[in-house]
């Protein structure tokens, strides 16, 4: 089973994909730019929380 650090890293990678989508650098949009940036911000915060949790 994956520990919190591994899950946190995966969450941050997914957040990076949403952020790149929000900046318009992908050929397709996952969702609207504003919503995508908000989701990326929330996912990064959650990922950092998981990584820093002891």
Biotite code that builds the C-alpha atoms (Angstrom):
import biotite.structure as struc

atoms = struc.array([
    struc.Atom([0.000, 0.000, 0.000], chain_id="A", res_id=1, res_name="UNK", atom_name="CA", element="C"),
    struc.Atom([1.238, 3.489, -0.797], chain_id="A", res_id=2, res_name="UNK", atom_name="CA", element="C"),
    struc.Atom([2.197, 5.737, 2.058], chain_id="A", res_id=3, res_name="UNK", atom_name="CA", element="C"),
    struc.Atom([1.249, 9.402, 2.408], chain_id="A", res_id=4, res_name="UNK", atom_name="CA", element="C"),
    struc.Atom([4.425, 10.664, 0.725], chain_id="A", res_id=5, res_name="UNK", atom_name="CA", element="C"),
    struc.Atom([3.765, 8.688, -2.450], chain_id="A", res_id=6, res_name="UNK", atom_name="CA", element="C"),
    struc.Atom([0.120, 9.741, -2.548], chain_id="A", res_id=7, res_name="UNK", atom_name="CA", element="C"),
    struc.Atom([1.162, 13.366, -2.003], chain_id="A", res_id=8, res_name="UNK", atom_name="CA", element="C"),
    struc.Atom([3.572, 13.221, -4.931], chain_id="A", res_id=9, res_name="UNK", atom_name="CA", element="C"),
    struc.Atom([0.894, 11.801, -7.237], chain_id="A", res_id=10, res_name="UNK", atom_name="CA", element="C"),
    struc.Atom([-1.547, 14.509, -6.122], chain_id="A", res_id=11, res_name="UNK", atom_name="CA", element="C"),
    struc.Atom([1.039, 17.213, -6.892], chain_id="A", res_id=12, res_name="UNK", atom_name="CA", element="C"),
    struc.Atom([1.663, 15.714, -10.351], chain_id="A", res_id=13, res_name="UNK", atom_name="CA", element="C"),
    struc.Atom([-2.083, 15.774, -11.079], chain_id="A", res_id=14, res_name="UNK", atom_name="CA", element="C"),
    struc.Atom([-2.174, 19.381, -9.838], chain_id="A", res_id=15, res_name="UNK", atom_name="CA", element="C"),
    struc.Atom([0.621, 20.260, -12.272], chain_id="A", res_id=16, res_name="UNK", atom_name="CA", element="C"),
    struc.Atom([-1.443, 18.843, -15.137], chain_id="A", res_id=17, res_name="UNK", atom_name="CA", element="C"),
    struc.Atom([-4.415, 20.978, -14.087], chain_id="A", res_id=18, res_name="UNK", atom_name="CA", element="C"),
    struc.Atom([-2.143, 24.041, -13.834], chain_id="A", res_id=19, res_name="UNK", atom_name="CA", element="C"),
    struc.Atom([-0.707, 23.490, -17.309], chain_id="A", res_id=20, res_name="UNK", atom_name="CA", element="C"),
    struc.Atom([-4.263, 23.130, -18.581], chain_id="A", res_id=21, res_name="UNK", atom_name="CA", element="C"),
    struc.Atom([-5.237, 26.373, -16.847], chain_id="A", res_id=22, res_name="UNK", atom_name="CA", element="C"),
    struc.Atom([-2.362, 28.202, -18.553], chain_id="A", res_id=23, res_name="UNK", atom_name="CA", element="C"),
    struc.Atom([-3.607, 26.975, -21.919], chain_id="A", res_id=24, res_name="UNK", atom_name="CA", element="C"),
    struc.Atom([-0.470, 25.032, -22.846], chain_id="A", res_id=25, res_name="UNK", atom_name="CA", element="C"),
    struc.Atom([-2.281, 21.798, -23.663], chain_id="A", res_id=26, res_name="UNK", atom_name="CA", element="C"),
    struc.Atom([-3.959, 21.129, -26.987], chain_id="A", res_id=27, res_name="UNK", atom_name="CA", element="C"),
    struc.Atom([-7.220, 20.476, -25.188], chain_id="A", res_id=28, res_name="UNK", atom_name="CA", element="C"),
    struc.Atom([-8.837, 21.960, -22.115], chain_id="A", res_id=29, res_name="UNK", atom_name="CA", element="C"),
    struc.Atom([-9.832, 19.661, -19.286], chain_id="A", res_id=30, res_name="UNK", atom_name="CA", element="C"),
    struc.Atom([-12.206, 22.261, -17.838], chain_id="A", res_id=31, res_name="UNK", atom_name="CA", element="C"),
    struc.Atom([-12.430, 26.059, -17.695], chain_id="A", res_id=32, res_name="UNK", atom_name="CA", element="C"),
    struc.Atom([-9.160, 27.872, -16.913], chain_id="A", res_id=33, res_name="UNK", atom_name="CA", element="C"),
    struc.Atom([-10.344, 29.444, -13.660], chain_id="A", res_id=34, res_name="UNK", atom_name="CA", element="C"),
    struc.Atom([-11.770, 26.233, -12.257], chain_id="A", res_id=35, res_name="UNK", atom_name="CA", element="C"),
    struc.Atom([-8.685, 24.312, -13.347], chain_id="A", res_id=36, res_name="UNK", atom_name="CA", element="C"),
    struc.Atom([-6.386, 26.778, -11.549], chain_id="A", res_id=37, res_name="UNK", atom_name="CA", element="C"),
    struc.Atom([-8.519, 26.576, -8.406], chain_id="A", res_id=38, res_name="UNK", atom_name="CA", element="C"),
    struc.Atom([-8.430, 22.773, -8.443], chain_id="A", res_id=39, res_name="UNK", atom_name="CA", element="C"),
    struc.Atom([-4.645, 22.873, -8.961], chain_id="A", res_id=40, res_name="UNK", atom_name="CA", element="C"),
    struc.Atom([-4.224, 25.189, -5.961], chain_id="A", res_id=41, res_name="UNK", atom_name="CA", element="C"),
    struc.Atom([-6.330, 22.939, -3.738], chain_id="A", res_id=42, res_name="UNK", atom_name="CA", element="C"),
    struc.Atom([-4.538, 19.788, -4.906], chain_id="A", res_id=43, res_name="UNK", atom_name="CA", element="C"),
    struc.Atom([-1.104, 21.308, -4.287], chain_id="A", res_id=44, res_name="UNK", atom_name="CA", element="C"),
    struc.Atom([-2.132, 22.314, -0.773], chain_id="A", res_id=45, res_name="UNK", atom_name="CA", element="C"),
    struc.Atom([-3.436, 18.805, -0.090], chain_id="A", res_id=46, res_name="UNK", atom_name="CA", element="C"),
    struc.Atom([-0.331, 17.190, -1.585], chain_id="A", res_id=47, res_name="UNK", atom_name="CA", element="C"),
    struc.Atom([2.001, 19.323, 0.524], chain_id="A", res_id=48, res_name="UNK", atom_name="CA", element="C"),
    struc.Atom([-0.085, 18.469, 3.582], chain_id="A", res_id=49, res_name="UNK", atom_name="CA", element="C"),
    struc.Atom([0.273, 14.754, 2.858], chain_id="A", res_id=50, res_name="UNK", atom_name="CA", element="C"),
    struc.Atom([4.012, 15.001, 2.249], chain_id="A", res_id=51, res_name="UNK", atom_name="CA", element="C"),
    struc.Atom([4.742, 17.066, 5.351], chain_id="A", res_id=52, res_name="UNK", atom_name="CA", element="C"),
    struc.Atom([2.536, 14.952, 7.619], chain_id="A", res_id=53, res_name="UNK", atom_name="CA", element="C"),
    struc.Atom([4.542, 12.894, 10.076], chain_id="A", res_id=54, res_name="UNK", atom_name="CA", element="C"),
])
